[in-house]
Amino acid sequence: MSRKLQLLLFAGGSAVFAYLVARIGLGKLVADAVQTGWLFVPIMLLYGVVCVCNAAAWWLIMADEPSRPPFWRTWAITVAGFSLNFMTPMVNVGGEPFKIAAVSSWLGVRRAAGSAVSYQILHTLGMLLSALTAVVLGALLLPHHAGVLVGLGVAGAVLAALSALLLTGHRRGVLERALNLLHRLPLLAPLARRLEPRRATLAQMDEQIAEFYHRRPYRFLQALGLEYLSRAVLMVEYVLIALGVGLNITYLQAYVIGGLTSLIQNVMFIVPFEVGTKEGSLYLMFQLLGLDPALGVYTAIVSRLRDIAWIGVGLALVWLSGRRASPPDPLSTVWRGGTGVRPGG
């Protein structure tokens, strides 16, 4: 994507955000923040619990290694990695290379890269299953308008197909197949040629990914359950934000709001920093559920404040996130120059 188009999308999203704030009124948003008061503390701490679930899932993936980082070091690496991803305007490319480098002292670069890729696939699968749950709940709780039902039906079919594809990737490996696909895509063929000398290493990483699924199926399900749980915990944030302004919403309503908003944000990933898309989608979700849509914009602002706070925590944890890595493997160069996948949000 060109820099000009990226700036245009950012400007458009900023305009949507400014319009919604002006429509609701800055004074009302400030009054809501004052009313929330001490509930900002559990709202902020809740994300730490989410990261505990994420770190535990990754730690399970590394369980068969001769050595692995202590759990709380894994948590620090996870928070730091997510923080670096948040700072990337469009696609998360900073956190994954950092996580590989941070655990390579324990696992070695190739095994560290394999564990990070395996976790990223699992992380994305958890996000898809969570979104699929939100689609099912949306079909029950949202107005039964034809457009809403058709949209939910299409989204559900796509999410189910992608979930099956990622599950197959865990069962059979995905990296060598992805390299073969890159060779067939004209625009990405130069990247494929650059990666071709590493085919044997990618095949070994594929074997590592598949081994975790086949040799430790119960542990795989535990790790996937923790990823799913992390998103279930995050939905409590919407309940707390609403409670802070005197509005009682059910947990299932919160799940629909959080899950479908996250889905829209991932579809609209090309908008830098999700400016306008988060506010607009939350405004729409609250309106469809018969709630005050102004609270949707306020929820987006609180969510952004939480992101900023945890970016600060993550950056502070970077220095604590691992010993100096082993001598660099050529594969690390690939990761520094590659692209990442946006996690579930």
TORDO-181781 format. One line per field, with one value per residue (C-alpha): residue in one letter; residue number from 1; x, y, z. Coordinates in steps of 0.5 Angstrom, whole numbers, always signed. Layout:
N
code = a_...
pos = NUM_...
east = X_...
north = Y_...
up = Z_...
This chain:
345
code = m_s_r_k_l_q_l_l_l_f_a_g_g_s_a_v_f_a_y_l_v_a_r_i_g_l_g_k_l_v_a_d_a_v_q_t_g_w_l_f_v_p_i_m_l_l_y_g_v_v_c_v_c_n_a_a_a_w_w_l_i_m_a_d_e_p_s_r_p_p_f_w_r_t_w_a_i_t_v_a_g_f_s_l_n_f_m_t_p_m_v_n_v_g_g_e_p_f_k_i_a_a_v_s_s_w_l_g_v_r_r_a_a_g_s_a_v_s_y_q_i_l_h_t_l_g_m_l_l_s_a_l_t_a_v_v_l_g_a_l_l_l_p_h_h_a_g_v_l_v_g_l_g_v_a_g_a_v_l_a_a_l_s_a_l_l_l_t_g_h_r_r_g_v_l_e_r_a_l_n_l_l_h_r_l_p_l_l_a_p_l_a_r_r_l_e_p_r_r_a_t_l_a_q_m_d_e_q_i_a_e_f_y_h_r_r_p_y_r_f_l_q_a_l_g_l_e_y_l_s_r_a_v_l_m_v_e_y_v_l_i_a_l_g_v_g_l_n_i_t_y_l_q_a_y_v_i_g_g_l_t_s_l_i_q_n_v_m_f_i_v_p_f_e_v_g_t_k_e_g_s_l_y_l_m_f_q_l_l_g_l_d_p_a_l_g_v_y_t_a_i_v_s_r_l_r_d_i_a_w_i_g_v_g_l_a_l_v_w_l_s_g_r_r_a_s_p_p_d_p_l_s_t_v_w_r_g_g_t_g_v_r_p_g_g
pos = 1_2_3_4_5_6_7_8_9_10_11_12_13_14_15_16_17_18_19_20_21_22_23_24_25_26_27_28_29_30_31_32_33_34_35_36_37_38_39_40_41_42_43_44_45_46_47_48_49_50_51_52_53_54_55_56_57_58_59_60_61_62_63_64_65_66_67_68_69_70_71_72_73_74_75_76_77_78_79_80_81_82_83_84_85_86_87_88_89_90_91_92_93_94_95_96_97_98_99_100_101_102_103_104_105_106_107_108_109_110_111_112_113_114_115_116_117_118_119_120_121_122_123_124_125_126_127_128_129_130_131_132_133_134_135_136_137_138_139_140_141_142_143_144_145_146_147_148_149_150_151_152_153_154_155_156_157_158_159_160_161_162_163_164_165_166_167_168_169_170_171_172_173_174_175_176_177_178_179_180_181_182_183_184_185_186_187_188_189_190_191_192_193_194_195_196_197_198_199_200_201_202_203_204_205_206_207_208_209_210_211_212_213_214_215_216_217_218_219_220_221_222_223_224_225_226_227_228_229_230_231_232_233_234_235_236_237_238_239_240_241_242_243_244_245_246_247_248_249_250_251_252_253_254_255_256_257_258_259_260_261_262_263_264_265_266_267_268_269_270_271_272_273_274_275_276_277_278_279_280_281_282_283_284_285_286_287_288_289_290_291_292_293_294_295_296_297_298_299_300_301_302_303_304_305_306_307_308_309_310_311_312_313_314_315_316_317_318_319_320_321_322_323_324_325_326_327_328_329_330_331_332_333_334_335_336_337_338_339_340_341_342_343_344_345
east = +0_+3_+4_-1_-6_-5_-5_-11_-14_-12_-15_-21_-22_-20_-25_-30_-27_-28_-35_-37_-34_-37_-44_-44_-41_-34_-37_-41_-35_-31_-37_-37_-30_-31_-37_-33_-28_-24_-27_-21_-17_-20_-21_-14_-12_-16_-12_-6_-10_-12_-4_-3_-8_-4_+3_+0_-2_+5_+9_+5_+7_+14_+13_+17_+23_+30_+29_+24_+23_+20_+13_+13_+19_+14_+9_+13_+16_+8_+6_+12_+11_+4_+6_+11_+5_+0_+5_+5_+0_-3_+0_+4_+11_+15_+13_+14_+21_+22_+19_+23_+30_+27_+27_+32_+37_+33_+31_+35_+33_+30_+26_+24_+21_+18_+14_+13_+9_+6_+3_+1_-3_-6_-7_-11_-15_-17_-19_-23_-27_-29_-31_-35_-38_-40_-43_-48_-50_-51_-56_-60_-59_-59_-65_-67_-67_-65_-59_-56_-58_-54_-48_-48_-49_-43_-39_-40_-39_-32_-30_-31_-27_-21_-22_-21_-16_-11_-13_-10_-4_-3_-4_+0_+5_+4_+10_+13_+6_+6_+13_+10_+4_+8_+12_+5_+4_+7_+8_+10_+15_+21_+20_+19_+26_+29_+26_+28_+35_+31_+26_+29_+29_+22_+20_+23_+19_+13_+15_+16_+9_+5_+9_+6_-1_+0_+4_+1_-7_-9_-4_-6_-13_-11_-7_-13_-18_-13_-13_-21_-21_-17_-22_-28_-24_-23_-31_-32_-28_-35_-39_-34_-34_-42_-42_-38_-43_-49_-51_-52_-51_-51_-44_-47_-49_-42_-39_-43_-40_-33_-33_-36_-33_-26_-28_-30_-23_-19_-23_-21_-14_-12_-14_-8_-9_-16_-18_-25_-27_-26_-31_-36_-36_-38_-43_-46_-46_-49_-54_-56_-57_-62_-56_-54_-49_-46_-43_-40_-35_-34_-32_-27_-24_-23_-20_-15_-13_-12_-8_-4_-3_-1_+4_+8_+8_+10_+16_+18_+18_+23_+29_+26_+24_+30_+38_+42_+40_+45_+49_+44_+41_+40_+32_+32_+34_+27_+23_+26_+24_+17_+10_+6_-1_-5_-7_-15_-15
north = +0_+7_+12_+17_+12_+10_+18_+18_+13_+15_+22_+19_+15_+21_+25_+20_+20_+28_+27_+22_+26_+33_+29_+27_+33_+33_+35_+29_+24_+28_+27_+20_+19_+23_+18_+12_+14_+8_+3_+5_+1_-6_-4_-3_-9_-13_-13_-16_-22_-23_-23_-28_-33_-31_-32_-39_-41_-40_-43_-49_-50_-49_-54_-60_-56_-58_-51_-45_-38_-38_-36_-29_-28_-31_-26_-20_-22_-23_-16_-13_-16_-14_-7_-7_-9_-4_+1_-1_+3_-3_-10_-12_-13_-11_-16_-23_-22_-19_-25_-30_-26_-26_-33_-35_-36_-41_-45_-43_-39_-44_-47_-40_-38_-45_-44_-36_-38_-44_-39_-34_-39_-41_-34_-33_-39_-37_-30_-33_-38_-32_-28_-34_-34_-27_-28_-34_-29_-24_-28_-29_-22_-17_-15_-20_-15_-19_-15_-16_-24_-24_-21_-25_-31_-29_-28_-34_-38_-35_-35_-43_-44_-40_-44_-50_-48_-46_-52_-56_-52_-54_-61_-61_-55_-49_-45_-49_-49_-42_-41_-45_-41_-34_-37_-37_-30_-25_-19_-24_-28_-24_-25_-33_-33_-29_-35_-41_-42_-43_-48_-54_-49_-48_-55_-57_-51_-54_-61_-57_-54_-61_-65_-60_-62_-69_-71_-67_-66_-65_-59_-56_-56_-53_-48_-46_-46_-41_-37_-37_-35_-29_-26_-28_-25_-18_-18_-16_-10_-7_-9_-5_+1_+1_+0_+6_+10_+7_+3_-5_-9_-17_-21_-24_-17_-15_-21_-19_-12_-14_-20_-16_-10_-14_-17_-11_-8_-14_-13_-6_-7_-2_+4_+6_+5_+3_+11_+12_+4_+2_+8_+7_+0_+1_+6_+2_-4_+0_+2_-4_-7_-1_+2_+9_+9_+15_+10_+6_+12_+13_+6_+6_+12_+8_+2_+7_+9_+2_+1_+7_+5_-2_+0_+4_-2_-7_-2_-2_-9_-10_-9_-15_-19_-24_-25_-23_-28_-33_-31_-29_-34_-32_-34_-28_-23_-26_-25_-18_-16_-20_-19_-21_-22_-18_-21_-21_-15
up = +0_-2_+3_+0_+1_+8_+10_+6_+10_+17_+15_+13_+20_+24_+20_+23_+30_+30_+27_+32_+38_+36_+35_+42_+45_+49_+55_+56_+54_+60_+64_+63_+65_+71_+73_+71_+77_+80_+75_+71_+75_+74_+67_+66_+70_+66_+60_+65_+66_+59_+58_+63_+59_+52_+56_+59_+52_+49_+55_+54_+47_+49_+55_+51_+50_+54_+57_+57_+60_+67_+66_+69_+64_+58_+61_+60_+53_+51_+54_+51_+44_+44_+45_+39_+35_+37_+35_+28_+24_+20_+20_+27_+25_+31_+36_+33_+31_+38_+41_+37_+39_+47_+48_+43_+49_+52_+45_+40_+34_+30_+36_+38_+31_+31_+38_+36_+29_+32_+38_+32_+29_+35_+37_+31_+31_+38_+35_+30_+34_+39_+33_+31_+38_+37_+31_+34_+39_+35_+31_+37_+40_+35_+31_+26_+20_+13_+12_+19_+18_+12_+14_+20_+16_+11_+17_+20_+14_+12_+20_+20_+13_+16_+23_+19_+15_+21_+24_+18_+18_+26_+24_+17_+18_+14_+12_+7_+3_+4_+1_-5_-5_-6_-12_-15_-14_-18_-14_-8_-12_-10_-3_-5_-8_-2_+3_-2_+1_+8_+5_+9_+16_+14_+13_+20_+23_+20_+23_+30_+29_+27_+32_+38_+35_+34_+40_+45_+43_+50_+51_+44_+47_+53_+50_+45_+51_+54_+48_+48_+55_+54_+49_+54_+60_+55_+54_+61_+60_+56_+62_+67_+62_+62_+69_+70_+67_+71_+65_+66_+60_+60_+59_+53_+50_+52_+48_+42_+42_+43_+38_+32_+33_+33_+27_+24_+26_+23_+16_+16_+18_+13_+17_+21_+28_+27_+27_+26_+25_+33_+34_+28_+30_+37_+36_+31_+36_+41_+37_+34_+41_+43_+48_+48_+42_+45_+50_+44_+42_+50_+50_+44_+48_+54_+50_+47_+54_+56_+50_+51_+58_+57_+51_+56_+61_+55_+53_+60_+60_+54_+58_+62_+57_+56_+56_+50_+44_+41_+35_+30_+25_+18_+19_+24_+18_+14_+20_+21_+14_+13_+15_+21_+23_+27_+33_+36_+39
